[in-house]
Amino acid sequence: MGSANNSTQPSRLVGRLAPSPTGAQHLGNARTYLLAWLSIRARSGRLLLRIEDIDSPRVKPWAAEQAIDDLRWLGLDWDEGPDRPGNHAPYFQTERMSNYVSLLEQLRRSEHVYPCNCTRSDIAQAASAPHAHQEGPVYPGTCAARSSRDAETLASPYAWRFRLSAEPASYRDGFAGPQELDLKTLGDFVVYKSSGTPAYQLAVVADDYAMGVTEVVRGDDLIPSTFRQLALYRAFGWDPPTFYHVPLVVGTDGRRLAKRHGDTRLATLRREGIRAETVVGWLAWSAGLLERPQPVRPADLLAEWDWSRIRRERVIWNPAILEDWKR
């Protein structure tokens, strides 16, 4: 599938904040949201708020509203979203299902996808060990010889997998720089689940394109997903946004933030009376935007915003910081 270069600056910048309501938002999420907000607002772009709620078994009924409250508490705003309808509504993925169905049909007609009824245990038994960037074993291609029409003959439930090229692919990340990956190390991936719902890879590409998003800021753990998404952009003949993948916030054990690192949920910080400016100040310092942690609002950081100032190493969260905030 060759190379994709998405570094061209568009004339109209559109960014997005896209929380997933599968749980509470924490400091790691907040740091990425802050950088996404600053990058767009500093250049007078537009910002959208989208709730990525298609992962239905894990979605919590309270989490979407809480995420919106968290973002407001931090001092972040947006031009369109569930509370501010505009030209790109609806803003919940579960309300955009008809578009996903239409795009799946397009992929079927072009034979970019094939039906796969392999179970997880089937894949684990047939595949080699997972690569470092994989969530699980690489799909071994068991069903890859099928055409989309073969779905009509399958009695068991099946998912739709996207056919990835076996050649290397590359793109230039707005923050992480040149990225290259041999696509065969990813394996063909699911774009539509056997439950009849779209997978993240298809939904996020469909929504970003339909909403006119030109810039995506997210954690660097999603760089492998970017190669999958760029393959989808090419299949549809669409121009991709510019991707900025930033370092994660991790615990002292080097692993991404979780309950084992203490309670870093924004809702908890709010309930305990910690000022949003204190949190934003630490996030800004951790990113390299301040010489020392000090209370600030997001708007205070706009004048001197520059991607070149952002630190490239992962941020280590120490629970002792929270104790300082409580004093």
N, C-alpha and C positions, 0 to 999 in steps of 0.2 A: 504493500500500500504506500510505500515510499515515504517521503518527508512532508511535513506540514509546518509552515512558518506562519505564525499568527501574531507577529510582532508589530504589524502596521497599526498606527494609531488612528482610530476612527474619528470622524468629525463630531460625533455625538456620543459621549461616554454614558453608558448605562451599567450600573452595578447592581448587585443584589445581596440581601441578607436572607439566608435560607435555612432557618432552624428546623430540625426534625423533632417532632413532639413525642419522642420515644422515652423521654426522661427529662430531668431538670438540666438547664444550661449551667455550665460551670466556668471557672476562670479561663480554661483553655479555649472554650468557645468564645468567650468575651474578647479575648485578645485578637482572635481572627476577625470577629465582627468589627472591632475598633479599627483595625488596619484596612479592612474593606471599606468602611465608612470614610475614613480619612482620605484614602486614595481617590475616591469619587468626589467627595465634597471639596477637596482642595483644588480640583480642576473644574468645578461648577457642573459636574455631571448629575444625572438623575439616579435615584436609588429606589429599588423595589424591595418589598418584603414578601417572601413566598414561604408558605408552610409546607414542608415536604413530608406528607402524612400517608404515603402509600404503603408503608411497612405496617399494615394493619394489626398483626398479632402483637407487635411491640408498642403501638401507639397508646399513650396514656391520655384519657379524656381531658385532663386538666392542663396538660403540658403546653398546648399551643397558646392559650391565654397567658400562662405564666411566662412563656418565652417573650411574648410581646411586652408584658410588664417589665421584665428584666431589661430588655433593650431600651425602653423608655427611661428606666431608672438610671441606666448608664449615661444617658444624655444623647443617645443615637436617635435619628429620625429617618424618615423615608418619604418619598413622593407618592408612592402607590403601595397599597397593601390591603389586608382585610378590613381595616378601619378607615382606609382612604381609597375607595374604588376609583379606578381610572380606565384607561384604554386597554389594559392588559389583564383585566379580571377574567376568570376567578383566580384567587390567590392560594387556594388549597389544592394540592395535587389530586385529591380524591374527587374534585369537581371538574377535572380536566380529562377524564377518562376517554371521552369520545375521540380526542385528538390522538391519544396513544393507540387506540384501536385502528384508526386510519393509517397511522405511520407503520404499524405492524403489517397491515395489508400491503402497504407499499414495499416493504422489505420482502414480503412473501413473493410478490410479483417479480421482483428483481432477483430472486433466488439468493439474497444475502443471508437468509435464515433457513433453518431446517428444524423439523420436529425431533425432539429428543425425549425418550422416556426412560433414560437411565436414572436409577436411584443414587443417592449419595454413597451407599455402600458399594454399588456397582462401580462407580467412578473411583472410589478409594482402592478397590481391589485391582482395577485395571491400570491405574495411573502410577507414575513414578512418584517419588517423594515431592512434596510441595516446594516451590522456590521461596526465597526469603520474602518476596513481596506478595505472595499469594495468601488468600484467606483459607485455602485448602488445596487438595491435589489438583494439578493441571488436568483439564478435561482431555482424555486420550483420543477423542475423535471417533468414538464407537459408532455414532449415528451420522457422521459427517457425509456419508455417501448418499444420504436421502435427499430427495427434492421436497419442496414445500407441499406438493400434492400428496406425498406419502402420508400426510397427517390424516387423510380421509380413511386410511386403512388401519389406523392404530386404535386398538380397543382400550388400552390403558392410558391414564392421564399422561400428558406430555408438555414439556416446555418448548420454547423456541430459542434456539441458539444462533448467534451471529457468527458467520464464517470469517475468521481472521486470516489475513495473509500470513505466509511463513517468512516474509522478508523483514529486515530491520525497518524500524520507523523512527522518526526523530521530530522534535519540535523545539522551539526556543521558549523557555519559560520566562515570564517577565521578571521574576525574582531569582529563581533557582538556576537560570541560564540554560545552556544547551542540554537536552535530554535525548537519550537514544536507548532503544530497547528492541531486542529480537522478539517479535510478536509471538513466535511459537512458544516462548516461555510463559505466555499468558494463557494460551488455549482459547478455544471458542467459548464465548460467554453467553449467559442467559439474558435475553432482552424481554421475554415475557414468561411468567411463571405458569406452572401447570394449574394453579389456582385461578388463572384468568386475569391476573393483575400484572401491570408492567413492572419490570425490574428497575432498580435505581438508574442504571446506565442509560436506558432509553428515556425514562421520564425526565431526567435532568437535562439531557440534550434537547429533547422536545420542548421543554419549558423555557430554557435559556434562549433558544432560537425564536420561539413564538413571542417571547416577551422583549425581544430586541436587546438582550444582554450582550455587552461587548467586553466585559471584564469580570473574571471570576477569581476571587481570593479565597483560599482555603488551605488546610493543613497539608504538609508535604507527604503525609502518609497516603494521599490520594493521587500521587503522581502516576502510579500504574493504571489507575482508573482513567486518567487523562488519555492514555494511548487507546483504550477501548472507546472512549467518547470521540476522539478524533477520527477513529475508523467509522463511527456512525455518521459524523459530519460529512465525511467523504462519500459515504454511501448515499446520503440524501442530496449531495451537491451543495451543501451549505458552507458558508465561511464560519469558522469557529471563533469564539471570543479569545481574548488574551488571558492566559492563565498565570496566576501568581501563587506559587505554593510556598508557604511560610513555615518555619520550624514550629513544632508542637511545644506545648508546656508539658513537662514530665515531672514525675516525682524524684526523690533522691535516689531511687532505685533505677532510674533511667527509663521507666515505663510510663506510658501516657496516663494522665490523671484519671483516678478512679477512687472508689470509697476507701481503699486501703491507704490513701494519702491524706485522709481527713476530709472534712466536709467543705468542699470548695464550691458548692452550689450558690449561684447568685441569689436565689430566693432566700437561702439561709442567711447570707450576709445582710440582706435587706432587713430581715426579721430581727437580726441581732443589733440593728442600729448603726452598722458600719456605713460611713458616707460613700456615696458613689464616686465622689471626687478622689477619695483615698484609693479606691480600687483602680480607677482609670489612671491615676498617677503611677501606681505600681506597674500596670500593664504597659504604659508608655515608656517607663524606665526600662522594663524588661526587653522592650523592642528596640531600645537604643535612641528613643526620641527625647529622653531627659537624662541629665547627668546624675540625678539622684531621685529616688522616689519622693514625690511631693504631690499634694492634692491639686488636681487640675480637672477641667471639663474637656470633653472631646473638642469643642470649638476652639479652646485655647491652643490646640496643637496644629491647627490648620495652616497658620502663617509660615511655619518652618517645615512643613511636611515634605519629605523626599524619600523615595524608596531606597536611595543609596545609604541612608542612615540606619536602615533596619539591620539588626544583628542576624547573622546567618547560623549561629549555633542554637541548639535547643535550649529552652528556658527551664531551669530547675525550680520547682516549687517546694519550699520548706514550710511545713505546718507552723513553725515558730513565727512566721510572718503574720499569720492570722492572729496569734496571741498579741503581737504588737499592735495590730489594728484595734483590738478590743480594749486596749488600755486607755 
